Amino acid sequence: MAWATANDGCDIYYEDKGNGPVLVFISGYMGIANIWHQQIKAFSPKYRCLSFDRRGYGRSAKPEAIEEHSIDKQVGDIKTILHVANVTGPVILSTHSMGCNIASAFYLAYPELVAGIICSASHYDGELAGSLGLNVDGLVEPVRNLPTRPGFFEKLGLTPDIALEAAKWPIYGLEGSAHVAANFVIAGQYAKFDIPVLLVHGDSDIVTPADPAVVKFDEALPKSRLVYLKGVNHFPQIEAPGEYNDIVQEFLTKYYA
């Protein structure tokens, strides 16, 4: 365990396990590294796994101002972690939900540092998310009251222990992330993605239903593969870890051996 200090002084907690090609795990609205524990256990024997609590969550600093959670800040945090961890070569970004938006922005900023992206439960952009009710209010109101947060997260597919952990953090951190998700604009730039992208989506996702959320995303990417997991909601990596990990391993073997 370690901390990396971003350019604005925000301390970002990260964990570094295993050796080999580098996988960077980027969480979405839940924000914490815990949602990747089954992947890190599976892949750390052959890969170097970097996971972190996004700013506003977990063991990382929790700035109150909305602008301190911007997409540029999130991208900068990843760059800082890679620098502090002495990672110079291209990595695979393994992401969940709005974490894929952050990864997309990171790729556009630093294409030389990204060998591929794995997206679980992802969506095209903020405008599409808003059409699904995932605007700022739609994301913040269900978690505004602390006692009801764990139950809300469990409905999305989190196990009770991780749901309780994800529910701990201040509302301003959640609100900052909500603004990132709702305001993410890609403006046709997916056509520039000259890397393989794996899209894994539950066919029972109630947050970002596959059509249109990931279908539009898949159609916009030049080198993508879309895989559906039957009976899975919004957390494929937690709800069906064995099947999910097998799909990811196939991708890694093909593109990142």
C-alpha positions as CSV (number, residue, x, y, z in Angstrom):
1,M,0.0,0.0,0.0
2,A,1.2,3.5,-0.8
3,W,0.1,7.0,-1.6
4,A,0.9,9.1,-4.7
5,T,0.6,12.9,-4.4
6,A,-1.1,14.5,-7.4
7,N,0.0,17.9,-8.8
8,D,-2.7,19.7,-6.8
9,G,-1.5,18.0,-3.5
10,C,-4.3,15.4,-3.4
11,D,-3.0,12.2,-1.9
12,I,-4.2,9.1,-3.8
13,Y,-4.1,5.7,-2.1
14,Y,-3.0,2.8,-4.3
15,E,-2.0,-0.8,-4.0
16,D,0.7,-2.6,-6.1
17,K,0.6,-6.4,-6.3
18,G,2.3,-8.9,-8.5
19,N,4.9,-8.7,-11.2
20,G,4.8,-8.7,-15.0
21,P,2.8,-6.6,-17.6
22,V,0.9,-3.9,-15.8
23,L,-2.9,-3.8,-15.3
24,V,-4.4,-0.6,-13.9
25,F,-7.8,-1.0,-12.3
26,I,-10.1,2.0,-12.4
27,S,-13.3,2.0,-10.4
28,G,-16.5,3.9,-11.3
29,Y,-19.0,5.6,-9.1
30,M,-18.2,3.2,-6.2
31,G,-14.7,4.7,-6.3
32,I,-12.9,2.1,-4.2
33,A,-10.3,-0.5,-5.2
34,N,-12.2,-3.2,-3.3
35,I,-14.5,-4.0,-6.3
36,W,-11.5,-5.6,-8.0
37,H,-10.3,-7.9,-5.3
38,Q,-11.3,-11.1,-7.2
39,Q,-9.5,-9.9,-10.3
40,I,-6.3,-8.9,-8.5
41,K,-6.2,-12.3,-6.8
42,A,-6.6,-14.0,-10.1
43,F,-4.2,-12.0,-12.2
44,S,-1.4,-10.9,-9.8
45,P,0.5,-14.2,-10.1
46,K,1.2,-13.2,-13.8
47,Y,0.6,-9.5,-13.9
48,R,1.5,-6.4,-11.9
49,C,-1.8,-5.1,-10.6
50,L,-2.2,-1.4,-9.7
51,S,-5.5,-0.5,-8.0
52,F,-6.5,2.7,-6.2
53,D,-9.2,4.6,-4.4
54,R,-10.3,7.5,-6.6
55,R,-10.1,11.0,-5.0
56,G,-13.1,11.5,-2.8
57,Y,-13.2,7.8,-1.7
58,G,-11.7,5.3,0.6
59,R,-8.2,6.0,1.8
60,S,-7.5,8.8,-0.7
61,A,-7.9,12.5,0.0
62,K,-11.5,13.9,-0.3
63,P,-11.5,17.5,-1.7
64,E,-14.9,19.2,-1.2
65,A,-15.0,21.4,-4.3
66,I,-16.8,19.9,-7.3
67,E,-14.1,21.1,-9.7
68,E,-11.5,19.1,-7.7
69,H,-13.1,15.9,-9.1
70,S,-13.0,16.9,-12.8
71,I,-12.1,14.4,-15.5
72,D,-8.7,16.1,-16.0
73,K,-8.0,15.6,-12.2
74,Q,-8.9,11.9,-12.5
75,V,-6.7,11.5,-15.5
76,G,-3.9,13.3,-13.7
77,D,-4.2,10.9,-10.7
78,I,-3.6,7.9,-12.9
79,K,-0.6,9.5,-14.5
80,T,0.8,10.3,-11.1
81,I,0.3,6.8,-9.8
82,L,2.2,5.4,-12.9
83,H,5.0,7.9,-12.3
84,V,5.4,7.1,-8.6
85,A,5.2,3.3,-9.3
86,N,7.9,3.7,-12.0
87,V,5.7,2.4,-14.8
88,T,6.9,3.7,-18.2
89,G,5.6,1.2,-20.8
90,P,2.0,0.9,-22.1
91,V,-0.5,-0.7,-19.7
92,I,-3.9,-2.3,-19.9
93,L,-6.6,-0.2,-18.2
94,S,-9.3,-2.4,-16.5
95,T,-12.4,-0.3,-15.8
96,H,-15.9,-0.3,-14.4
97,S,-18.8,1.9,-15.4
98,M,-17.8,5.6,-15.5
99,G,-14.2,4.4,-14.9
100,C,-14.2,3.6,-18.6
101,N,-14.9,7.3,-19.3
102,I,-11.9,8.2,-17.2
103,A,-9.8,5.6,-19.1
104,S,-11.0,6.9,-22.4
105,A,-9.9,10.4,-21.4
106,F,-6.6,9.1,-20.2
107,Y,-6.0,7.3,-23.5
108,L,-6.7,10.5,-25.5
109,A,-4.3,12.4,-23.3
110,Y,-1.5,9.7,-23.2
111,P,-2.1,7.2,-26.0
112,E,1.5,6.0,-25.7
113,L,0.8,4.7,-22.2
114,V,-2.2,2.5,-23.1
115,A,-2.0,-0.9,-24.8
116,G,-5.7,-1.7,-24.4
117,I,-8.8,-1.1,-22.3
118,I,-11.2,-3.5,-20.6
119,C,-14.6,-1.9,-19.9
120,S,-17.2,-3.6,-17.7
121,A,-20.8,-2.2,-17.4
122,S,-19.8,0.9,-19.5
123,H,-21.6,3.5,-21.5
124,Y,-20.9,5.8,-24.4
125,D,-20.9,9.3,-22.8
126,G,-22.6,11.6,-20.3
127,E,-25.4,12.6,-22.7
128,L,-26.4,8.9,-23.2
129,A,-26.1,8.4,-19.4
130,G,-28.4,11.3,-18.8
131,S,-31.0,9.8,-21.2
132,L,-31.0,6.8,-18.9
133,G,-31.6,9.0,-15.8
134,L,-27.9,9.1,-14.8
135,N,-27.7,12.9,-14.6
136,V,-26.2,14.5,-11.5
137,D,-29.5,14.4,-9.6
138,G,-30.2,10.8,-10.7
139,L,-26.8,9.7,-9.4
140,V,-26.7,11.7,-6.2
141,E,-30.3,11.5,-4.8
142,P,-30.3,7.7,-4.3
143,V,-27.1,8.0,-2.1
144,R,-27.8,11.3,-0.4
145,N,-29.1,9.5,2.8
146,L,-26.4,7.4,4.4
147,P,-28.7,4.7,5.9
148,T,-30.1,3.8,2.5
149,R,-26.8,3.8,0.5
150,P,-25.7,0.2,1.2
151,G,-29.1,-1.2,0.0
152,F,-29.0,0.9,-3.1
153,F,-25.5,-0.4,-4.0
154,E,-26.6,-4.0,-3.3
155,K,-29.4,-3.6,-5.8
156,L,-26.8,-2.9,-8.4
157,G,-24.9,-6.1,-7.8
158,L,-22.5,-5.3,-5.0
159,T,-22.0,-7.8,-2.2
160,P,-23.1,-6.5,1.2
161,D,-19.6,-6.0,2.5
162,I,-18.4,-4.0,-0.5
163,A,-21.7,-2.1,-0.6
164,L,-21.2,-1.1,3.1
165,E,-17.6,0.0,2.3
166,A,-18.7,2.0,-0.8
167,A,-21.4,3.8,1.3
168,K,-19.0,5.4,3.8
169,W,-17.7,8.3,1.9
170,P,-18.8,12.0,2.0
171,I,-21.6,13.1,-0.3
172,Y,-19.5,15.7,-1.9
173,G,-17.1,13.0,-3.2
174,L,-20.1,11.2,-4.7
175,E,-21.4,14.4,-6.1
176,G,-18.0,15.2,-7.7
177,S,-18.0,11.8,-9.4
178,A,-21.6,12.3,-10.5
179,H,-20.5,15.5,-12.3
180,V,-17.7,13.6,-14.0
181,A,-20.1,10.9,-15.3
182,A,-22.9,13.3,-16.3
183,N,-20.7,15.8,-18.1
184,F,-18.3,13.4,-19.9
185,V,-18.1,14.5,-23.6
186,I,-16.3,12.4,-26.2
187,A,-17.5,14.2,-29.4
188,G,-16.8,11.4,-31.8
189,Q,-13.2,10.8,-30.6
190,Y,-13.7,7.0,-30.2
191,A,-12.7,6.8,-33.9
192,K,-9.2,7.7,-32.8
193,F,-8.9,4.6,-30.5
194,D,-6.1,2.6,-32.2
195,I,-6.1,-0.1,-29.4
196,P,-8.1,-3.2,-28.7
197,V,-11.1,-2.6,-26.3
198,L,-13.0,-5.4,-24.6
199,L,-16.5,-4.6,-23.5
200,V,-18.1,-6.9,-20.9
201,H,-21.7,-6.2,-20.1
202,G,-24.4,-7.9,-18.0
203,D,-27.5,-8.6,-20.0
204,S,-29.6,-7.7,-16.9
205,D,-27.8,-4.4,-16.2
206,I,-30.5,-2.1,-14.7
207,V,-28.2,1.0,-14.5
208,T,-26.8,1.0,-18.0
209,P,-28.9,-1.3,-20.1
210,A,-26.9,-2.8,-22.9
211,D,-29.0,-1.2,-25.6
212,P,-28.3,1.7,-26.0
213,A,-25.5,2.1,-23.4
214,V,-22.8,-0.3,-24.6
215,V,-24.2,-1.0,-28.1
216,K,-23.5,2.6,-29.2
217,F,-20.1,2.4,-27.6
218,D,-19.2,-0.8,-29.4
219,E,-20.3,0.6,-32.7
220,A,-18.1,3.7,-32.3
221,L,-14.9,1.8,-31.5
222,P,-12.7,0.6,-34.4
223,K,-11.2,-2.4,-32.5
224,S,-13.8,-3.6,-29.9
225,R,-15.3,-6.9,-28.9
226,L,-18.5,-7.0,-26.9
227,V,-19.3,-9.9,-24.6
228,Y,-22.6,-10.3,-22.6
229,L,-22.8,-12.2,-19.3
230,K,-26.2,-13.8,-18.8
231,G,-28.2,-12.9,-15.7
232,V,-25.6,-10.3,-14.6
233,N,-26.5,-6.8,-13.4
234,H,-24.1,-3.8,-13.1
235,F,-21.0,-5.5,-11.6
236,P,-19.8,-8.3,-13.9
237,Q,-16.4,-8.6,-12.1
238,I,-18.2,-9.3,-8.8
239,E,-21.3,-11.1,-9.8
240,A,-19.7,-13.6,-12.2
241,P,-15.9,-13.4,-11.4
242,G,-15.0,-16.8,-12.9
243,E,-16.6,-16.2,-16.2
244,Y,-15.5,-12.5,-16.2
245,N,-11.9,-13.4,-15.5
246,D,-11.8,-16.1,-18.2
247,I,-12.9,-13.5,-20.8
248,V,-10.3,-11.0,-19.6
249,Q,-7.6,-13.6,-19.6
250,E,-8.4,-14.5,-23.2
251,F,-8.1,-10.8,-24.1
252,L,-4.8,-10.4,-22.2
253,T,-3.3,-13.5,-23.7
254,K,-4.1,-12.2,-27.2
255,Y,-3.0,-8.6,-26.8
256,Y,-0.8,-8.4,-23.8
257,A,1.2,-11.6,-23.3
